[in-house]
Amino acid sequence: MPLFEGTQQQYYGSQSFIATNGQTAFVLTFPSNQTLLNNLATMPTAIGDFNVTVNGVITTAISYNAVTFTMTLNSGASANDVVLVSII
């Protein structure tokens, strides 16, 4: 059994998305039952557990559903915007 199953981004606590025009919802796919090296859970349980940047600019205009693991931007992203979710 491997020590960690997932991508490099999941291991280091970040996940990136390339947005479609007007996209607001992004489903996080961090493994919910794994931990990082510092014993932090890899799946955020609350909005304060992660930062979101859009094209490198941090945004707080978001909501998060910890049941469906969906992060939602309050306003739609433009096509090809890079949305980065980083666990803090």
MDAnalysis code that builds the backbone (N, CA, C; Angstrom):
import MDAnalysis as mda
import numpy as np

u = mda.Universe.empty(264, n_residues=88, atom_resindex=np.repeat(np.arange(88), 3), trajectory=True)
u.add_TopologyAttr("name", ["N", "CA", "C"] * 88)
u.add_TopologyAttr("resid", np.arange(1, 89))
u.add_TopologyAttr("resname", ["MET", "PRO", "LEU", "PHE", "GLU", "GLY", "THR", "GLN", "GLN", "GLN", "TYR", "TYR", "GLY", "SER", "GLN", "SER", "PHE", "ILE", "ALA", "THR", "ASN", "GLY", "GLN", "THR", "ALA", "PHE", "VAL", "LEU", "THR", "PHE", "PRO", "SER", "ASN", "GLN", "THR", "LEU", "LEU", "ASN", "ASN", "LEU", "ALA", "THR", "MET", "PRO", "THR", "ALA", "ILE", "GLY", "ASP", "PHE", "ASN", "VAL", "THR", "VAL", "ASN", "GLY", "VAL", "ILE", "THR", "THR", "ALA", "ILE", "SER", "TYR", "ASN", "ALA", "VAL", "THR", "PHE", "THR", "MET", "THR", "LEU", "ASN", "SER", "GLY", "ALA", "SER", "ALA", "ASN", "ASP", "VAL", "VAL", "LEU", "VAL", "SER", "ILE", "ILE"])
u.atoms.positions = np.array([
    [0.844, -1.170, 0.000],
    [0.000, 0.000, 0.000],
    [0.897, 1.243, 0.000],
    [0.673, 2.177, -0.928],
    [1.494, 3.379, -0.965],
    [1.213, 4.277, 0.242],
    [2.189, 5.095, 0.579],
    [2.000, 6.025, 1.689],
    [0.973, 7.099, 1.371],
    [0.881, 7.486, 0.093],
    [-0.046, 8.537, -0.308],
    [-0.558, 8.228, -1.701],
    [-1.852, 8.322, -1.883],
    [-2.447, 8.157, -3.197],
    [-3.019, 9.495, -3.630],
    [-2.573, 9.997, -4.750],
    [-3.056, 11.278, -5.244],
    [-1.993, 11.946, -6.078],
    [-2.261, 13.163, -6.484],
    [-1.327, 13.896, -7.329],
    [-0.346, 14.688, -6.475],
    [0.686, 15.191, -7.104],
    [1.667, 16.016, -6.426],
    [1.001, 17.253, -5.825],
    [0.066, 17.858, -6.567],
    [-0.619, 19.037, -6.066],
    [-1.424, 18.709, -4.811],
    [-2.054, 17.554, -4.787],
    [-2.821, 17.159, -3.613],
    [-1.895, 16.927, -2.424],
    [-0.725, 16.347, -2.665],
    [0.227, 16.075, -1.594],
    [0.694, 17.369, -0.946],
    [0.982, 18.358, -1.766],
    [1.481, 19.627, -1.246],
    [0.363, 20.611, -0.903],
    [-0.872, 20.224, -1.056],
    [-1.978, 21.020, -0.578],
    [-2.484, 22.092, -1.513],
    [-2.395, 21.863, -2.818],
    [-2.973, 22.821, -3.755],
    [-3.596, 22.083, -4.928],
    [-4.539, 22.748, -5.552],
    [-5.217, 22.184, -6.712],
    [-5.559, 23.326, -7.645],
    [-5.259, 23.161, -8.937],
    [-5.539, 24.243, -9.882],
    [-6.578, 23.809, -10.903],
    [-7.295, 24.798, -11.409],
    [-8.339, 24.595, -12.401],
    [-8.153, 25.625, -13.510],
    [-8.502, 25.270, -14.730],
    [-8.598, 26.211, -15.844],
    [-10.099, 26.435, -16.054],
    [-10.536, 27.657, -15.832],
    [-11.965, 27.958, -15.852],
    [-12.510, 28.072, -17.272],
    [-13.783, 27.757, -17.398],
    [-14.518, 28.046, -18.618],
    [-15.189, 29.403, -18.425],
    [-15.682, 29.998, -19.482],
    [-16.296, 31.323, -19.384],
    [-17.511, 31.305, -18.470],
    [-17.502, 32.129, -17.429],
    [-18.615, 32.218, -16.503],
    [-18.649, 31.142, -15.438],
    [-17.663, 30.253, -15.393],
    [-17.666, 29.157, -14.421],
    [-17.544, 29.699, -13.002],
    [-18.370, 29.183, -12.108],
    [-18.317, 29.588, -10.702],
    [-18.000, 28.425, -9.772],
    [-18.421, 27.208, -10.094],
    [-18.277, 26.066, -9.185],
    [-17.076, 25.203, -9.568],
    [-16.303, 24.830, -8.544],
    [-15.119, 23.989, -8.731],
    [-15.138, 22.920, -7.646],
    [-15.134, 21.654, -8.051],
    [-15.192, 20.550, -7.096],
    [-13.767, 20.140, -6.744],
    [-13.455, 20.215, -5.443],
    [-12.126, 19.840, -4.974],
    [-12.015, 18.325, -4.904],
    [-10.852, 17.813, -5.255],
    [-10.657, 16.362, -5.272],
    [-9.470, 15.936, -4.417],
    [-9.156, 16.736, -3.382],
    [-8.126, 16.296, -2.443],
    [-8.601, 15.003, -1.803],
    [-7.700, 14.054, -1.529],
    [-8.140, 12.835, -0.836],
    [-8.644, 13.195, 0.561],
    [-9.849, 12.803, 0.882],
    [-10.437, 13.211, 2.160],
    [-9.914, 12.417, 3.342],
    [-9.251, 11.302, 3.092],
    [-8.796, 10.465, 4.201],
    [-7.270, 10.447, 4.331],
    [-6.588, 11.375, 3.703],
    [-5.132, 11.437, 3.781],
    [-4.727, 12.677, 4.563],
    [-3.472, 12.738, 4.983],
    [-2.958, 13.926, 5.660],
    [-1.654, 14.351, 5.012],
    [-1.346, 15.646, 5.147],
    [-0.075, 16.166, 4.685],
    [0.994, 15.800, 5.703],
    [2.221, 16.096, 5.387],
    [3.325, 15.771, 6.296],
    [3.155, 16.402, 7.670],
    [2.493, 17.547, 7.751],
    [2.307, 18.197, 9.047],
    [0.982, 17.796, 9.703],
    [0.396, 16.708, 9.256],
    [-0.820, 16.128, 9.828],
    [-2.074, 16.954, 9.645],
    [-2.083, 17.874, 8.672],
    [-3.310, 18.589, 8.341],
    [-4.115, 17.755, 7.356],
    [-5.417, 17.675, 7.555],
    [-6.262, 16.940, 6.618],
    [-6.159, 17.574, 5.242],
    [-6.184, 16.743, 4.200],
    [-6.033, 17.262, 2.852],
    [-7.331, 17.783, 2.263],
    [-8.472, 17.417, 2.796],
    [-9.735, 17.953, 2.287],
    [-10.205, 19.050, 3.232],
    [-10.346, 20.271, 2.733],
    [-10.810, 21.350, 3.610],
    [-12.175, 21.036, 4.207],
    [-12.344, 21.408, 5.463],
    [-13.624, 21.202, 6.127],
    [-14.380, 22.515, 6.317],
    [-13.693, 23.638, 6.090],
    [-14.322, 24.952, 6.236],
    [-13.636, 25.943, 5.308],
    [-14.299, 27.046, 5.036],
    [-13.783, 28.045, 4.107],
    [-12.452, 28.638, 4.580],
    [-12.197, 28.649, 5.873],
    [-10.950, 29.180, 6.405],
    [-9.765, 28.255, 6.265],
    [-9.972, 27.060, 5.721],
    [-8.898, 26.077, 5.583],
    [-8.075, 26.248, 4.317],
    [-8.480, 27.172, 3.432],
    [-7.770, 27.309, 2.155],
    [-7.852, 28.734, 1.631],
    [-6.919, 29.064, 0.744],
    [-6.918, 30.323, 0.007],
    [-7.255, 30.039, -1.440],
    [-7.854, 31.024, -2.111],
    [-8.171, 30.896, -3.531],
    [-7.573, 32.091, -4.261],
    [-6.867, 31.806, -5.345],
    [-6.386, 32.873, -6.212],
    [-6.945, 32.660, -7.613],
    [-7.204, 33.765, -8.286],
    [-7.626, 33.741, -9.681],
    [-6.574, 34.529, -10.452],
    [-5.853, 33.836, -11.317],
    [-4.744, 34.435, -12.062],
    [-3.740, 35.098, -11.129],
    [-3.480, 34.463, -9.987],
    [-2.485, 34.948, -9.046],
    [-2.961, 35.999, -8.061],
    [-4.209, 36.412, -8.161],
    [-4.762, 37.430, -7.256],
    [-5.693, 36.741, -6.258],
    [-5.384, 36.888, -4.974],
    [-6.200, 36.223, -3.955],
    [-7.607, 36.813, -3.938],
    [-8.583, 35.951, -3.732],
    [-9.973, 36.393, -3.647],
    [-10.625, 35.781, -2.411],
    [-11.471, 36.557, -1.773],
    [-12.247, 36.064, -0.633],
    [-13.724, 36.005, -0.978],
    [-14.064, 36.337, -2.215],
    [-15.459, 36.328, -2.668],
    [-15.839, 34.911, -3.101],
    [-15.883, 34.006, -2.115],
    [-16.144, 32.590, -2.376],
    [-17.073, 32.027, -1.313],
    [-17.615, 30.860, -1.613],
    [-18.322, 30.059, -0.620],
    [-17.831, 28.629, -0.776],
    [-18.108, 27.793, 0.237],
    [-17.623, 26.412, 0.205],
    [-18.648, 25.490, 0.834],
    [-18.913, 24.374, 0.156],
    [-19.798, 23.339, 0.673],
    [-18.925, 22.154, 1.058],
    [-18.766, 21.907, 2.360],
    [-17.889, 20.840, 2.840],
    [-18.485, 19.449, 2.662],
    [-19.749, 19.362, 2.293],
    [-20.382, 18.060, 2.042],
    [-20.111, 17.614, 0.611],
    [-20.239, 18.541, -0.334],
    [-20.007, 18.201, -1.749],
    [-18.607, 18.586, -2.203],
    [-17.820, 19.211, -1.311],
    [-16.449, 19.657, -1.599],
    [-16.410, 20.639, -2.769],
    [-17.420, 21.504, -2.862],
    [-17.520, 22.453, -3.964],
    [-17.198, 23.861, -3.482],
    [-16.188, 24.472, -4.123],
    [-15.831, 25.862, -3.875],
    [-16.488, 26.674, -4.979],
    [-17.177, 27.750, -4.591],
    [-17.915, 28.555, -5.560],
    [-17.437, 29.996, -5.509],
    [-17.074, 30.528, -6.672],
    [-16.734, 31.943, -6.784],
    [-18.033, 32.740, -6.817],
    [-18.057, 33.894, -6.168],
    [-19.271, 34.718, -6.161],
    [-19.583, 35.294, -7.532],
    [-18.559, 35.505, -8.355],
    [-18.780, 35.953, -9.732],
    [-18.009, 35.031, -10.666],
    [-18.551, 34.827, -11.842],
    [-17.983, 33.867, -12.775],
    [-16.592, 34.237, -13.266],
    [-15.763, 33.226, -13.416],
    [-14.422, 33.412, -13.959],
    [-14.511, 33.561, -15.479],
    [-13.489, 34.141, -16.060],
    [-13.408, 34.238, -17.523],
    [-12.781, 32.969, -18.070],
    [-12.978, 32.729, -19.348],
    [-12.396, 31.548, -19.986],
    [-10.883, 31.576, -19.814],
    [-10.321, 30.436, -19.450],
    [-8.880, 30.217, -19.293],
    [-8.274, 30.896, -18.062],
    [-9.099, 31.435, -17.163],
    [-8.559, 31.920, -15.890],
    [-8.005, 30.719, -15.124],
    [-6.928, 30.946, -14.403],
    [-6.337, 29.901, -13.566],
    [-6.810, 30.122, -12.141],
    [-7.557, 29.149, -11.610],
    [-8.075, 29.199, -10.248],
    [-7.258, 28.212, -9.431],
    [-6.597, 28.722, -8.396],
    [-5.736, 27.883, -7.558],
    [-6.293, 27.858, -6.139],
    [-6.517, 26.651, -5.631],
    [-6.984, 26.455, -4.257],
    [-5.810, 25.870, -3.477],
    [-5.403, 26.563, -2.406],
    [-4.251, 26.140, -1.594],
    [-4.663, 25.975, -0.147],
    [-4.386, 24.814, 0.410],
    [-4.673, 24.568, 1.817],
    [-3.696, 25.381, 2.664],
    [-4.222, 26.004, 3.715],
    [-3.352, 26.807, 4.589],
    [-3.242, 26.182, 5.959],
])
